[in-house]
């Protein structure tokens, strides 16, 4: 898959978070929760809540995945609806 196809599959926000962990076929090659915890911040430099982690967790819990043969990788499926985070606050 071309990079643009992978970006379209995952959506721009998730692609930006996971780009370094996606292979050439669009499979996420590592545990996504660890990536979120290690790479996103809860707070900015002024200690304001960034909502970055909450938004990505919300997106990931609301999409469907397929697993590769040995269940070590996931890839988004069922991209019928645009993926966007809507805050309940």
VEXKOLMAR-571738 format. One record per residue: x, y, z of N, C-alpha, C, O in turn; residue in three letters; chain. Coordinates in Angstrom, 2 decimals. Layout:
BEGIN
<node n_u="X" n_v="Y" n_w="Z" ca_u="X" ca_v="Y" ca_w="Z" c_u="X" c_v="Y" c_w="Z" o_u="X" o_v="Y" o_w="Z" aa="ala" ch="A"/>
...
//
This chain:
BEGIN
<node n_u="0.84" n_v="-1.19" n_w="0.00" ca_u="0.00" ca_v="0.00" ca_w="0.00" c_u="0.88" c_v="1.24" c_w="0.00" o_u="1.95" o_v="1.27" o_w="0.62" aa="unk" ch="A"/>
<node n_u="0.43" n_v="2.25" n_w="-0.69" ca_u="1.13" ca_v="3.53" ca_w="-0.66" c_u="0.80" c_v="4.24" c_w="0.66" o_u="-0.22" o_v="3.97" o_w="1.30" aa="unk" ch="A"/>
<node n_u="1.66" n_v="5.13" n_w="1.05" ca_u="1.48" ca_v="5.88" ca_w="2.30" c_u="0.12" c_v="6.57" c_w="2.34" o_u="-0.54" o_v="6.57" o_w="3.38" aa="unk" ch="A"/>
<node n_u="-0.30" n_v="7.15" n_w="1.24" ca_u="-1.60" ca_v="7.83" ca_w="1.21" c_u="-2.76" c_v="6.85" c_w="1.42" o_u="-3.76" o_v="7.21" o_w="2.04" aa="unk" ch="A"/>
<node n_u="-2.63" n_v="5.63" n_w="0.91" ca_u="-3.66" ca_v="4.62" ca_w="1.12" c_u="-3.74" c_v="4.22" c_w="2.59" o_u="-4.82" o_v="4.02" o_w="3.14" aa="unk" ch="A"/>
<node n_u="-2.59" n_v="4.09" n_w="3.21" ca_u="-2.55" ca_v="3.73" ca_w="4.64" c_u="-3.13" c_v="4.87" c_w="5.47" o_u="-3.88" o_v="4.62" o_w="6.42" aa="unk" ch="A"/>
<node n_u="-2.80" n_v="6.10" n_w="5.11" ca_u="-3.35" ca_v="7.26" ca_w="5.81" c_u="-4.87" c_v="7.30" c_w="5.66" o_u="-5.58" o_v="7.60" o_w="6.62" aa="unk" ch="A"/>
<node n_u="-5.36" n_v="7.00" n_w="4.47" ca_u="-6.81" ca_v="6.99" ca_w="4.24" c_u="-7.47" c_v="5.87" c_w="5.04" o_u="-8.56" o_v="6.06" o_w="5.59" aa="unk" ch="A"/>
<node n_u="-6.83" n_v="4.71" n_w="5.11" ca_u="-7.36" ca_v="3.58" ca_w="5.86" c_u="-7.52" c_v="3.91" c_w="7.35" o_u="-8.57" o_v="3.65" o_w="7.94" aa="unk" ch="A"/>
<node n_u="-6.48" n_v="4.47" n_w="7.95" ca_u="-6.47" ca_v="4.74" ca_w="9.38" c_u="-7.08" c_v="6.09" c_w="9.75" o_u="-7.46" o_v="6.29" o_w="10.91" aa="unk" ch="A"/>
<node n_u="-7.17" n_v="7.00" n_w="8.82" ca_u="-7.59" ca_v="8.36" ca_w="9.13" c_u="-6.37" c_v="9.16" c_w="9.54" o_u="-5.42" o_v="8.62" o_w="10.11" aa="unk" ch="A"/>
<node n_u="-6.39" n_v="10.43" n_w="9.25" ca_u="-5.20" ca_v="11.26" ca_w="9.46" c_u="-4.74" c_v="11.31" c_w="10.91" o_u="-3.54" o_v="11.21" o_w="11.18" aa="unk" ch="A"/>
<node n_u="-5.67" n_v="11.46" n_w="11.86" ca_u="-5.28" ca_v="11.58" ca_w="13.26" c_u="-4.59" c_v="10.30" c_w="13.77" o_u="-3.53" o_v="10.38" o_w="14.40" aa="unk" ch="A"/>
<node n_u="-5.18" n_v="9.14" n_w="13.49" ca_u="-4.56" ca_v="7.89" ca_w="13.95" c_u="-3.29" c_v="7.60" c_w="13.16" o_u="-2.32" o_v="7.08" o_w="13.72" aa="unk" ch="A"/>
<node n_u="-3.28" n_v="7.91" n_w="11.89" ca_u="-2.06" ca_v="7.73" ca_w="11.11" c_u="-0.91" c_v="8.53" c_w="11.71" o_u="0.20" o_v="8.02" o_w="11.83" aa="unk" ch="A"/>
<node n_u="-1.18" n_v="9.77" n_w="12.10" ca_u="-0.13" ca_v="10.60" ca_w="12.68" c_u="0.40" c_v="10.03" c_w="13.99" o_u="1.59" o_v="10.16" o_w="14.29" aa="unk" ch="A"/>
<node n_u="-0.45" n_v="9.39" n_w="14.76" ca_u="-0.02" ca_v="8.78" ca_w="16.03" c_u="0.79" c_v="7.51" c_w="15.78" o_u="1.80" o_v="7.29" o_w="16.43" aa="unk" ch="A"/>
<node n_u="0.34" n_v="6.67" n_w="14.83" ca_u="0.91" ca_v="5.34" ca_w="14.66" c_u="1.83" c_v="5.17" c_w="13.45" o_u="2.30" o_v="4.06" o_w="13.20" aa="unk" ch="A"/>
<node n_u="2.10" n_v="6.22" n_w="12.71" ca_u="2.84" ca_v="6.11" ca_w="11.44" c_u="4.14" c_v="5.32" c_w="11.56" o_u="4.46" o_v="4.52" o_w="10.67" aa="unk" ch="A"/>
<node n_u="4.89" n_v="5.51" n_w="12.62" ca_u="6.16" ca_v="4.80" ca_w="12.79" c_u="5.98" c_v="3.33" c_w="13.14" o_u="6.95" o_v="2.58" o_w="13.19" aa="unk" ch="A"/>
<node n_u="4.74" n_v="2.92" n_w="13.36" ca_u="4.47" ca_v="1.54" ca_w="13.79" c_u="3.56" c_v="0.80" c_w="12.81" o_u="3.05" o_v="-0.27" o_w="13.12" aa="unk" ch="A"/>
<node n_u="3.35" n_v="1.38" n_w="11.62" ca_u="2.55" ca_v="0.74" ca_w="10.58" c_u="3.48" c_v="0.17" c_w="9.51" o_u="4.43" o_v="0.83" o_w="9.08" aa="unk" ch="A"/>
<node n_u="3.20" n_v="-1.06" n_w="9.08" ca_u="4.04" ca_v="-1.64" ca_w="8.03" c_u="3.51" c_v="-1.24" c_w="6.66" o_u="2.55" o_v="-0.47" o_w="6.55" aa="unk" ch="A"/>
<node n_u="4.13" n_v="-1.75" n_w="5.61" ca_u="3.80" ca_v="-1.34" ca_w="4.24" c_u="2.42" c_v="-1.82" c_w="3.79" o_u="1.95" o_v="-1.39" o_w="2.73" aa="unk" ch="A"/>
<node n_u="1.77" n_v="-2.68" n_w="4.55" ca_u="0.43" ca_v="-3.15" ca_w="4.22" c_u="-0.63" c_v="-2.54" c_w="5.14" o_u="-1.80" o_v="-2.93" o_w="5.08" aa="unk" ch="A"/>
<node n_u="-0.23" n_v="-1.58" n_w="5.98" ca_u="-1.17" ca_v="-0.91" ca_w="6.85" c_u="-1.43" c_v="-1.60" c_w="8.17" o_u="-2.34" o_v="-1.21" o_w="8.91" aa="unk" ch="A"/>
<node n_u="-0.65" n_v="-2.63" n_w="8.49" ca_u="-0.81" ca_v="-3.34" ca_w="9.77" c_u="-0.10" c_v="-2.57" c_w="10.87" o_u="1.03" o_v="-2.12" o_w="10.69" aa="unk" ch="A"/>
<node n_u="-0.77" n_v="-2.42" n_w="12.00" ca_u="-0.16" ca_v="-1.85" ca_w="13.20" c_u="0.64" c_v="-2.95" c_w="13.86" o_u="0.08" o_v="-3.97" o_w="14.26" aa="unk" ch="A"/>
<node n_u="1.93" n_v="-2.75" n_w="14.00" ca_u="2.84" ca_v="-3.83" ca_w="14.37" c_u="3.14" c_v="-3.92" c_w="15.86" o_u="3.85" o_v="-4.83" o_w="16.29" aa="unk" ch="A"/>
<node n_u="2.61" n_v="-3.01" n_w="16.65" ca_u="2.85" ca_v="-3.04" ca_w="18.09" c_u="1.56" c_v="-2.76" c_w="18.83" o_u="0.57" o_v="-2.34" o_w="18.23" aa="unk" ch="A"/>
<node n_u="1.56" n_v="-3.00" n_w="20.12" ca_u="0.39" ca_v="-2.75" ca_w="20.96" c_u="0.09" c_v="-1.26" c_w="20.95" o_u="0.90" o_v="-0.45" o_w="21.39" aa="unk" ch="A"/>
<node n_u="-1.09" n_v="-0.89" n_w="20.45" ca_u="-1.41" ca_v="0.52" ca_w="20.26" c_u="-1.51" c_v="1.28" c_w="21.58" o_u="-1.17" o_v="2.46" o_w="21.63" aa="unk" ch="A"/>
<node n_u="-1.97" n_v="0.63" n_w="22.63" ca_u="-2.10" ca_v="1.34" ca_w="23.92" c_u="-0.73" c_v="1.77" c_w="24.45" o_u="-0.60" o_v="2.85" o_w="25.02" aa="unk" ch="A"/>
<node n_u="0.29" n_v="0.94" n_w="24.28" ca_u="1.63" ca_v="1.32" ca_w="24.70" c_u="2.16" c_v="2.50" c_w="23.88" o_u="2.84" o_v="3.38" o_w="24.41" aa="unk" ch="A"/>
<node n_u="1.84" n_v="2.52" n_w="22.60" ca_u="2.27" ca_v="3.62" ca_w="21.75" c_u="1.63" c_v="4.93" c_w="22.23" o_u="2.29" o_v="5.96" o_w="22.33" aa="unk" ch="A"/>
<node n_u="0.34" n_v="4.86" n_w="22.53" ca_u="-0.38" ca_v="6.05" ca_w="23.01" c_u="0.24" c_v="6.53" c_w="24.32" o_u="0.53" o_v="7.71" o_w="24.47" aa="unk" ch="A"/>
<node n_u="0.44" n_v="5.62" n_w="25.25" ca_u="0.98" ca_v="6.00" ca_w="26.56" c_u="2.40" c_v="6.56" c_w="26.46" o_u="2.75" o_v="7.49" o_w="27.19" aa="unk" ch="A"/>
<node n_u="3.20" n_v="6.00" n_w="25.58" ca_u="4.60" ca_v="6.42" ca_w="25.46" c_u="4.78" c_v="7.70" c_w="24.66" o_u="5.77" o_v="8.41" o_w="24.87" aa="unk" ch="A"/>
<node n_u="3.86" n_v="8.01" n_w="23.75" ca_u="4.10" ca_v="9.10" ca_w="22.81" c_u="3.17" c_v="10.30" c_w="22.92" o_u="3.45" o_v="11.34" o_w="22.33" aa="unk" ch="A"/>
<node n_u="2.09" n_v="10.17" n_w="23.64" ca_u="1.17" ca_v="11.29" ca_w="23.77" c_u="1.20" c_v="11.82" c_w="25.19" o_u="1.46" o_v="11.09" o_w="26.15" aa="unk" ch="A"/>
<node n_u="0.93" n_v="13.09" n_w="25.32" ca_u="1.01" ca_v="13.74" ca_w="26.61" c_u="-0.38" c_v="14.04" c_w="27.17" o_u="-1.32" o_v="14.30" o_w="26.42" aa="unk" ch="A"/>
<node n_u="-0.50" n_v="13.98" n_w="28.47" ca_u="-1.74" ca_v="14.38" ca_w="29.13" c_u="-1.79" c_v="15.90" c_w="29.31" o_u="-2.86" o_v="16.50" o_w="29.40" aa="unk" ch="A"/>
<node n_u="-0.61" n_v="16.51" n_w="29.37" ca_u="-0.51" ca_v="17.92" ca_w="29.74" c_u="0.42" c_v="18.67" c_w="28.79" o_u="1.39" o_v="18.10" o_w="28.28" aa="unk" ch="A"/>
<node n_u="0.12" n_v="19.94" n_w="28.55" ca_u="1.06" ca_v="20.76" ca_w="27.79" c_u="2.04" c_v="21.42" c_w="28.75" o_u="2.03" o_v="21.14" o_w="29.95" aa="unk" ch="A"/>
<node n_u="2.89" n_v="22.30" n_w="28.24" ca_u="3.93" ca_v="22.91" ca_w="29.08" c_u="3.36" c_v="23.81" c_w="30.18" o_u="4.06" o_v="24.11" o_w="31.14" aa="unk" ch="A"/>
<node n_u="2.10" n_v="24.24" n_w="30.05" ca_u="1.45" ca_v="25.06" ca_w="31.08" c_u="0.52" c_v="24.24" c_w="31.97" o_u="-0.29" o_v="24.79" o_w="32.72" aa="unk" ch="A"/>
<node n_u="0.64" n_v="22.92" n_w="31.87" ca_u="-0.15" ca_v="21.97" ca_w="32.65" c_u="-1.64" c_v="22.04" c_w="32.35" o_u="-2.48" o_v="21.80" o_w="33.23" aa="unk" ch="A"/>
<node n_u="-1.97" n_v="22.36" n_w="31.11" ca_u="-3.35" ca_v="22.29" ca_w="30.64" c_u="-3.58" c_v="20.90" c_w="30.04" o_u="-2.71" o_v="20.37" o_w="29.36" aa="unk" ch="A"/>
<node n_u="-4.73" n_v="20.35" n_w="30.30" ca_u="-5.07" ca_v="19.03" ca_w="29.76" c_u="-5.13" c_v="19.10" c_w="28.23" o_u="-5.83" o_v="19.94" o_w="27.67" aa="unk" ch="A"/>
<node n_u="-4.38" n_v="18.22" n_w="27.56" ca_u="-4.34" ca_v="18.23" ca_w="26.10" c_u="-5.43" c_v="17.37" c_w="25.47" o_u="-5.77" o_v="17.57" o_w="24.31" aa="unk" ch="A"/>
<node n_u="-5.98" n_v="16.43" n_w="26.21" ca_u="-6.99" ca_v="15.48" ca_w="25.71" c_u="-6.47" c_v="14.56" c_w="24.61" o_u="-7.25" o_v="13.83" o_w="24.01" aa="unk" ch="A"/>
<node n_u="-5.16" n_v="14.59" n_w="24.33" ca_u="-4.62" ca_v="13.76" ca_w="23.25" c_u="-4.89" c_v="12.28" c_w="23.47" o_u="-5.41" o_v="11.59" o_w="22.59" aa="unk" ch="A"/>
<node n_u="-4.55" n_v="11.79" n_w="24.65" ca_u="-4.73" ca_v="10.36" ca_w="24.93" c_u="-6.20" c_v="9.99" c_w="24.90" o_u="-6.57" o_v="8.97" o_w="24.31" aa="unk" ch="A"/>
<node n_u="-7.04" n_v="10.79" n_w="25.51" ca_u="-8.47" ca_v="10.50" ca_w="25.58" c_u="-9.06" c_v="10.41" c_w="24.17" o_u="-9.86" o_v="9.52" o_w="23.88" aa="unk" ch="A"/>
<node n_u="-8.67" n_v="11.33" n_w="23.30" ca_u="-9.20" ca_v="11.33" ca_w="21.94" c_u="-8.77" c_v="10.08" c_w="21.17" o_u="-9.59" o_v="9.47" o_w="20.48" aa="unk" ch="A"/>
<node n_u="-7.50" n_v="9.71" n_w="21.28" ca_u="-7.04" ca_v="8.52" ca_w="20.55" c_u="-7.65" c_v="7.25" c_w="21.12" o_u="-8.05" o_v="6.37" o_w="20.36" aa="unk" ch="A"/>
<node n_u="-7.74" n_v="7.14" n_w="22.45" ca_u="-8.42" ca_v="5.98" ca_w="23.03" c_u="-9.86" c_v="5.91" c_w="22.54" o_u="-10.35" o_v="4.83" o_w="22.20" aa="unk" ch="A"/>
<node n_u="-10.55" n_v="7.04" n_w="22.50" ca_u="-11.93" ca_v="7.07" ca_w="22.02" c_u="-12.04" c_v="6.60" c_w="20.58" o_u="-12.94" o_v="5.83" o_w="20.24" aa="unk" ch="A"/>
<node n_u="-11.13" n_v="7.05" n_w="19.73" ca_u="-11.13" ca_v="6.63" ca_w="18.33" c_u="-10.86" c_v="5.13" c_w="18.21" o_u="-11.56" o_v="4.43" o_w="17.48" aa="unk" ch="A"/>
<node n_u="-9.87" n_v="4.65" n_w="18.91" ca_u="-9.48" ca_v="3.24" ca_w="18.79" c_u="-10.56" c_v="2.29" c_w="19.32" o_u="-10.74" o_v="1.20" o_w="18.77" aa="unk" ch="A"/>
<node n_u="-11.27" n_v="2.69" n_w="20.36" ca_u="-12.31" ca_v="1.82" ca_w="20.90" c_u="-13.57" c_v="1.82" c_w="20.05" o_u="-14.46" o_v="1.00" o_w="20.27" aa="unk" ch="A"/>
<node n_u="-13.65" n_v="2.71" n_w="19.09" ca_u="-14.86" ca_v="2.81" ca_w="18.27" c_u="-14.66" c_v="2.43" c_w="16.82" o_u="-15.47" o_v="2.80" o_w="15.97" aa="unk" ch="A"/>
<node n_u="-13.58" n_v="1.72" n_w="16.50" ca_u="-13.39" ca_v="1.23" ca_w="15.14" c_u="-13.20" c_v="-0.28" c_w="15.16" o_u="-12.84" o_v="-0.86" o_w="16.18" aa="unk" ch="A"/>
<node n_u="-13.45" n_v="-0.89" n_w="14.03" ca_u="-13.30" ca_v="-2.34" ca_w="13.89" c_u="-11.92" c_v="-2.66" c_w="13.32" o_u="-11.37" o_v="-1.92" o_w="12.51" aa="unk" ch="A"/>
<node n_u="-11.38" n_v="-3.80" n_w="13.77" ca_u="-10.07" ca_v="-4.25" ca_w="13.33" c_u="-10.16" c_v="-5.64" c_w="12.73" o_u="-11.08" o_v="-6.41" o_w="13.03" aa="unk" ch="A"/>
<node n_u="-9.20" n_v="-5.95" n_w="11.88" ca_u="-8.96" ca_v="-7.33" ca_w="11.49" c_u="-7.58" c_v="-7.70" c_w="12.03" o_u="-6.73" o_v="-6.83" o_w="12.22" aa="unk" ch="A"/>
<node n_u="-7.38" n_v="-8.98" n_w="12.27" ca_u="-6.09" ca_v="-9.46" ca_w="12.78" c_u="-5.37" c_v="-10.22" c_w="11.67" o_u="-6.00" o_v="-10.83" o_w="10.81" aa="unk" ch="A"/>
<node n_u="-4.05" n_v="-10.16" n_w="11.71" ca_u="-3.27" ca_v="-10.97" ca_w="10.76" c_u="-3.33" c_v="-12.43" c_w="11.20" o_u="-3.95" o_v="-12.75" o_w="12.21" aa="unk" ch="A"/>
<node n_u="-2.70" n_v="-13.32" n_w="10.44" ca_u="-2.79" ca_v="-14.75" ca_w="10.68" c_u="-2.40" c_v="-15.21" c_w="12.07" o_u="-3.06" o_v="-16.07" o_w="12.65" aa="unk" ch="A"/>
<node n_u="-1.33" n_v="-14.65" n_w="12.62" ca_u="-0.89" ca_v="-15.09" ca_w="13.96" c_u="-1.34" c_v="-14.13" c_w="15.06" o_u="-0.88" o_v="-14.23" o_w="16.19" aa="unk" ch="A"/>
<node n_u="-2.24" n_v="-13.22" n_w="14.72" ca_u="-2.85" ca_v="-12.27" ca_w="15.67" c_u="-1.85" c_v="-11.39" c_w="16.39" o_u="-2.05" o_v="-11.03" o_w="17.55" aa="unk" ch="A"/>
<node n_u="-0.77" n_v="-11.03" n_w="15.70" ca_u="0.22" ca_v="-10.13" ca_w="16.29" c_u="0.09" c_v="-8.71" c_w="15.77" o_u="0.76" o_v="-7.80" o_w="16.26" aa="unk" ch="A"/>
<node n_u="-0.77" n_v="-8.51" n_w="14.77" ca_u="-0.95" ca_v="-7.19" ca_w="14.17" c_u="-2.44" c_v="-6.93" c_w="13.96" o_u="-3.23" o_v="-7.86" o_w="13.84" aa="unk" ch="A"/>
<node n_u="-2.81" n_v="-5.65" n_w="13.92" ca_u="-4.18" ca_v="-5.27" ca_w="13.62" c_u="-4.20" c_v="-4.25" c_w="12.48" o_u="-3.22" o_v="-3.55" o_w="12.24" aa="unk" ch="A"/>
<node n_u="-5.34" n_v="-4.20" n_w="11.79" ca_u="-5.53" ca_v="-3.22" ca_w="10.73" c_u="-7.00" c_v="-2.82" c_w="10.75" o_u="-7.89" o_v="-3.65" o_w="10.97" aa="unk" ch="A"/>
<node n_u="-7.24" n_v="-1.56" n_w="10.53" ca_u="-8.61" ca_v="-1.05" ca_w="10.53" c_u="-9.41" c_v="-1.63" c_w="9.38" o_u="-8.91" o_v="-1.77" o_w="8.26" aa="unk" ch="A"/>
<node n_u="-10.66" n_v="-1.96" n_w="9.66" ca_u="-11.60" ca_v="-2.41" ca_w="8.62" c_u="-12.88" c_v="-1.60" c_w="8.75" o_u="-13.03" o_v="-0.80" o_w="9.67" aa="unk" ch="A"/>
<node n_u="-13.80" n_v="-1.81" n_w="7.82" ca_u="-15.11" ca_v="-1.19" ca_w="7.86" c_u="-15.01" c_v="0.33" c_w="7.96" o_u="-15.50" o_v="0.94" o_w="8.91" aa="unk" ch="A"/>
<node n_u="-14.38" n_v="0.92" n_w="6.97" ca_u="-14.23" ca_v="2.37" ca_w="6.95" c_u="-15.41" c_v="3.00" c_w="6.22" o_u="-15.21" o_v="3.86" o_w="5.36" aa="unk" ch="A"/>
<node n_u="-16.63" n_v="2.59" n_w="6.54" ca_u="-17.82" ca_v="3.13" ca_w="5.91" c_u="-18.13" c_v="4.54" c_w="6.38" o_u="-18.67" o_v="5.36" o_w="5.63" aa="unk" ch="A"/>
<node n_u="-17.79" n_v="4.81" n_w="7.62" ca_u="-18.09" ca_v="6.11" ca_w="8.21" c_u="-16.80" c_v="6.86" c_w="8.47" o_u="-15.80" o_v="6.24" o_w="8.84" aa="unk" ch="A"/>
<node n_u="-16.80" n_v="8.17" n_w="8.29" ca_u="-15.60" ca_v="8.95" ca_w="8.60" c_u="-15.28" c_v="8.83" c_w="10.09" o_u="-16.18" o_v="8.75" o_w="10.93" aa="unk" ch="A"/>
<node n_u="-14.02" n_v="8.81" n_w="10.39" ca_u="-13.57" ca_v="8.67" ca_w="11.76" c_u="-13.24" c_v="10.04" c_w="12.32" o_u="-12.34" o_v="10.72" o_w="11.83" aa="unk" ch="A"/>
<node n_u="-13.96" n_v="10.43" n_w="13.34" ca_u="-13.64" ca_v="11.68" ca_w="14.01" c_u="-14.06" c_v="11.56" c_w="15.46" o_u="-14.98" o_v="10.81" o_w="15.79" aa="unk" ch="A"/>
<node n_u="-13.40" n_v="12.28" n_w="16.29" ca_u="-13.70" ca_v="12.26" ca_w="17.71" c_u="-14.69" c_v="13.37" c_w="18.02" o_u="-14.49" o_v="14.52" o_w="17.61" aa="unk" ch="A"/>
<node n_u="-15.75" n_v="13.02" n_w="18.73" ca_u="-16.73" ca_v="14.01" ca_w="19.15" c_u="-16.73" c_v="14.01" c_w="20.68" o_u="-17.07" o_v="13.00" o_w="21.30" aa="unk" ch="A"/>
<node n_u="-16.35" n_v="15.11" n_w="21.25" ca_u="-16.26" ca_v="15.22" ca_w="22.70" c_u="-17.65" c_v="15.28" c_w="23.31" o_u="-18.55" o_v="15.94" o_w="22.79" aa="unk" ch="A"/>
<node n_u="-17.80" n_v="14.58" n_w="24.40" ca_u="-19.06" ca_v="14.64" ca_w="25.14" c_u="-19.06" c_v="15.73" c_w="26.18" o_u="-20.04" o_v="15.89" o_w="26.92" aa="unk" ch="A"/>
<node n_u="-17.99" n_v="16.49" n_w="26.24" ca_u="-17.91" ca_v="17.55" ca_w="27.26" c_u="-18.39" c_v="18.86" c_w="26.73" o_u="-18.39" o_v="19.86" o_w="27.46" aa="unk" ch="A"/>
//
